[in-house]
Every structure is written in structure tokens, then in C-alpha cells.
Amino acid sequence: MLSGPRANGDTVEILWKATYGKNGAPDLTIQGSERASFRGDRIVLLEDVFDPGSAKAVGDYMAANFG
């Protein structure tokens, strides 16, 4: 977790960073945020939003290391 949680009304958000590795390959690091929207004490929406470029980075990594 990079920061958070931050509350804004009925929504809580954290910023995250994840690093994945595979033997013989460089690490892959991506970042984004996770948002949880609540109605009362229940989560009604949980979503991850990836930083721009993350999808391409994952695709490039997969192609280079699992292709």
C-alpha cells in the first residue's frame, strides 16, 4: 500500500503498488488504486483502477516472459 485509506463520503480508497517476479525474468511492478463504496456497513462496489500504462506493461511482460 502506498497511501490511504482515504475516505470521501461513502467511498474509501487506497493507492497500491505490486511487484511480481518469475525466476529468470525481471520483476514487473504496476500501480493503481482500489476503491470500495459502501451502503451502510456493506461494500456495494469494489474496483481496482490501474495506472496508465499498466495494461501495456503487463502485456509486454507476458509476451517477453511467457510467450
N, C-alpha and C positions, 0 to 999 in steps of 0.2 A: 504494500500500500504506500503510495506516495504522499497522499494527504487525505484528510477527512476523518470521520464523516462530517459532511456539511448538510445542515437541514435548511430547506427552503419550502415553507408551507407544509404540504403533505408528502414531500419528496426528500429523500436522503441520498447523497451522492458521495462516492469515494473515487479518487484517482488511483490507478494501479499501474504497475509495470511488471511484466512477466518475462522470464528468461527460460528458454527451452534449449536442451542440448541433446546431442547424439554422438556416440563415440565416433571419432574420426571426422567430425564436421564442426564448423564453428558454431558458437551459440547464436540463437535467434532471440532478440529482445523486441517486444512490442509493448505499447502503452495504450491506455484508454481510460474510460470511466465506467462505473457501474451505478445505476440509479434504481432506487426502489421507491415506488409510490404506494402510499398507504391509504386505506379507508378504515378508520378506527385503528385497531391493532393488527390488521391483516394487510399483507402485501397484495396489491391488486395488479401491479406491473413491475417486472424486474427486467432491466435491459442493460446490455453491455454495448458501449459505443467505442469503437476502435479509433485511434488517432489516424488522421490522413496518412496514407502510405502503408499502413499496416497490412492491408489485404495483399498489396503487391509484394511486400517483403515476405509474407508467408508463402505466397505462390512461388516467388523466386527461390526461396529456401527449399521448398518441397521439390521443385524441379531439379535443383542442383544436387540435392542430397538423397532423394528417394526416386529419382527418375529413371 
